Amino acid sequence: MLSNELTKRLGIQHPIQCGTMQWLSKAELVGAVADAGALACIASAINPDPEALREEIDKTRAITRRPFGVNVSLFPSLSASDIGKLISTVAQCGVGILETAGRSPEPYRDQIKEAGLFHIHKCARIRDAIKAQSLGVDAISVVGMECGGHPGEAGLGSMVLIPKVVKSVECPVIGGGGFCDGRSLAAGLALGAQCINMGTRFILTKECPGHPDLKQFYLDSQAADTMLVMGSLKNTGRVLRTPWSEEVARLENQGAGLEELAPYISGQLARQGWADGGKDKGLYYAGQVVERCQDLPSVDQLISRTVAEAQEVINGLAGA
Ligand SMILES: Cc1cc2nc3c(=O)[nH]c(=O)nc-3n(C[C@H](O)[C@H](O)[C@H](O)COP(=O)(O)O)c2cc1C
């Protein structure tokens, strides 16, 4: 058993989080991960209306009786009152775990604390982690620049970022960016993280609701097939290289601003692609670790083999 203070407080068995993924972190994936004893959060950005969130929570509860969380994005695409309502819904539905990401959680800390939620804040910079800790969050999740999704603007890889954050804060740390198996789980624990966050790896599971053609595209991709876009908007994203993402980079190099880029970077395009398998339009987030994800196990198989391999690696290092 690789349990620790954080797994105990979260009520999970294994120190693994399925990174929250827009369009994918829905009931079927979140429920399967929770049922296998790890942590996952519903991406509320998929359904930013409290009633739809309530339904997704109910659907997840129909799959598992184990704990799971909800991710609320603090990017300014929602108004402050919408964010406040989503947080209230999480609490009213009795979901005990809230993950925030995207901006400082300061405006919502009092509400989250009063609601008694276990608050994980996700960020990519050391100074944001220190700030979140000063606001009293319960755990900090950090991602290195190799991650899929938004690696932040500091450009630090997981090997540098995770131990630095562990040393800089007192609360438990979840480390992400580049994790996919037991060997990397053991490495994350050795770096001082109490849990690892794997996103890209969970796309390639049976229960992930992405279209099989897109999963095959990920299976066929290497680390060098990922690229960074949206740095000019200070919202860097690591995505798979496609003619569409190359076009976004070209427009950025030409000095295009948000207005010109908006139709190219809208998340709604990827929503369609994840549903119908087309990748001609939209941005498809992926970490460098895509190179190491070469099969399509069930969530339960992935989690159990990851934990078993990590235990074997740790025992091997200890000479047991
Ligand atoms: C397809 C995809 C979509 C993502 N969407 C979100 C999101 O909506 N919110 C969020 O906080 N992180 C998002 N992320 C980041 C993941 O939660 C996680 O932090 C990251 O994937 C970890 O790095 P890895 O890909 O190297 O495992 C996304 C990542 C991927 C691959």
The ligand as an ORCA input file, in Angstrom:
! r2SCAN-3c Opt
* xyz 0 1
  C      -6.731     16.553    -23.198
  C      -6.370     17.294    -21.939
  C      -7.260     18.229    -21.420
  C      -6.947     18.913    -20.225
  N      -7.888     19.776    -19.699
  C      -7.647     20.350    -18.472
  C      -8.641     21.148    -17.835
  O      -9.742     21.357    -18.366
  N      -8.368     21.672    -16.611
  C      -7.173     21.430    -15.975
  O      -6.966     21.905    -14.845
  N      -6.191     20.714    -16.569
  C      -6.413     20.147    -17.780
  N      -5.454     19.341    -18.361
  C      -4.210     19.031    -17.596
  C      -4.355     17.719    -16.785
  O      -5.305     17.859    -15.768
  C      -3.020     17.296    -16.129
  O      -2.606     18.302    -15.227
  C      -1.921     17.039    -17.121
  O      -2.398     16.294    -18.210
  C      -0.762     16.274    -16.444
  O       0.317     16.097    -17.318
  P       0.505     14.799    -18.288
  O      -0.381     15.080    -19.465
  O       1.958     14.840    -18.606
  O       0.074     13.594    -17.534
  C      -5.720     18.673    -19.570
  C      -4.806     17.767    -20.123
  C      -5.117     17.072    -21.285
  C      -4.114     16.083    -21.828
*
